[in-house]
Amino acid sequence: MVSCSRPEPGGTGPKSKPPVPIDEPPAITLLAVGDINLGRQCGQSLLTEGAHYPFGHLRSWIESFDLAFCNLESNISEQGGETVKPDNRLIFTSPPVAAIALRRSGWDIVSTANNHSSDYGIRALNETVMHLQAAGVPFNGTALFASDLYQPTYLKVKGRTIAFLAVTDVSNAPVAGTALERHLNVADRECLLPALQIAEQTADLTILSYHGGNEYVDWPTARTRRFLHWAVDNGVDLVLGHHPHVIQGVETYKGALIIYSLGNFTFYQGGQPYWTDYGMAASISIGRKGVLSSQFVPIRAHFQPRPVQEKILRGKVLARLAFLSNGLAKPGANESEQPGIIYEEGELRHGDN
C-alpha cells in the first residue's frame, strides 16, 4: 500500500514560510450506552406496543448525536412470541420488530458480540444478522460466515472514516471447536490484530466495543486492562466496555479513552444488586486526532431508560464514577481477579448472565 505523508512546512533561507495551520474539522459527537436487552418483558412490550418501544421517548436525544452506539445483548429471532426460555431466564431473545425499533430510534452502530449472542442457538444468531441488515442497522461482532469475522464496520461521518470492531471475552456457550467459533468475534489478540492493522490504514479513528470482565464488580479485571491497553497500543482510539451490568471507571491511556463499563441501559434487573439500576451514557466529542472530550449522563436503567433527573441522585452516580476512575490511576490497584468464564488457552468458556 502506498502511503502519502504531508511534507514538513518551512525550510532554510529567507524564502522560508511559517507553517500553515491545519483547520480542525467539525467535531463528531458520539452517544454511547451499555447493555440493551430487548427480550424478556421488554420483548413482550415490543410485541404489543410496536417499534416506538422502548426508545421512542429518547429518539430526539439519540438523533441529536452524529453517531449513537449500544450493546445489543439479546439476539433478534422469531420464536412464536416467546422472548425468554420458560425454564431458564438467562436465555432470551428479542422479537423481529426489535430491529426496526433500533433503526427508528436513531441507533447508528450496535455490538452483537456478547455472552448472549448464541441464545436460542446459531440459527437465532444468524437471524439477528439478517434482521439488522434488513432494517439497515450497522453492527459488528457476529457474522453469517467465518470470512466476515474480524472485519471492521466503517462509518462515514463529516468527511471522516471511523472503523468499528466488537469482540467478547465471555460466552454462555462453548466457542472453541464448535460452530459458534465461525460466527462470533472473540477477544483474541491473534485474531484481532490484523483487523486493527487494516483499520489503522483505512480509517481516521478506530473504536473497539469490548464485552468482558466480571459481572456486578466495581473494578475491571487485570486481564481486561491488559487486553485493552494492548488494543490501544495497536491503534484503538476509543474503547466502549460493557458486561459487568454496573458502571466502572474511565481511563485515559496513551491518549485513548477507555470506558471499562457503561453499565445497564435497557437491561432491567430490579436493583439486584443496587447499582444495576444506574448506568451512564457517554457523550463524546471526536476531533481530527481522536477524542477531544467526554461527558457522562447518569441513566436510570429500565425497560424504558431515562436520564436521572434528581440532582442528588445524579451527583451520587457521578461521584461513584469519579471514585472508580481515580482508583484506576493507582498502578496495580483495584483490579479484580477474573474467574474461569473467559477465553483462555484456546477456549472461550461459559459466562453467567
C-alpha positions, 0 to 999 in steps of 0.5 A: 500500500502506498502511503502519502505523508504531508511534507514538513512546512518551512525550510532554510533561507529567507524564502522560508514560510511559517507553517500553515495551520491545519483547520480542525474539522467539525467535531463528531459527537458520539452517544454511547450506552451499555447493555440493551436487552430487548427480550424478556418483558421488554420483548413482550412490550415490543410485541404489543406496543410496536417499534416506538418501544422502548426508545421512542421517548429518547429518539430526539436525544439519540438523533441529536448525536452524529453517531449513537452506539449500544450493546445489543445483548439479546439476539433478534429471532422469531420464536412464536412470541416467546422472548425468554426460555420458560425454564431458564431466564438467562436465555432470551431473545428479542422479537423481529420488530426489535430491529426496526425499533433500533433503526427508528430510534436513531441507533447508528452502530450496535455490538452483537458480540456478547455472552448472549449472542448464541441464545436460542442457538446459531440459527437465532444468531444468524437471524439477528444478522439478517434482521439488522441488515434488513432494517439497515442497522450497522453492527459488528461482532457476529457474522453469517460466515467465518470470512466476515469475522474480524472485519471492521464496520466503517462509518462515514461521518463529516468527511471522516472514516471511523472503523468499528470492531466488537469482540467478547471475552465471555460466552454462555456457550462453548466457542472453541471447536464448535460452530459458534467459533465461525460466527462470533468475534472473540477477544483474541489478540491473534485474531484481532490484530490484523483487523486493527492493522487494516483499520489503522490504514483505512480509517481516521479513528478506530473504536473497539466495543469490548464485552468482558470482565466480571459481572456486578464488580466495581473494578475491571479485571487485570486481564481486561486492562491488559487486553485493552491497553494492548488494543490501544497500543495497536491503534484503538482510539476509543474503547466502549466496555460493557458486561459487568451490568454496573458502571466502572471507571474511565481511563485515559491511556496513551491518549485513548479513552477507555470506558471499562463499563457503561453499565445497564441501559435497557437491561432491567434487573430490579436493583439486584444488586443496587447499582444495576439500576444506574448506568451512564451514557457517554457523550463524546466529542471526536476531533481530527486526532481522536477524542477531544472530550467526554461527558457522562449522563447518569441513566436510570436503567429500565425497560424504558431508560431515562436520564436521572433527573434528581440532582442528588441522585445524579451527583451520587452516580457521578461521584461513584464514577469519579471514585472508580476512575481515580482508583484506576490511576493507582498502578496495580490497584483495584483490579479484580481477579477474573474467574474461569468464564473467559477465553483462555488457552484456546477456549472461550468458556461459559459466562453467567448472565 
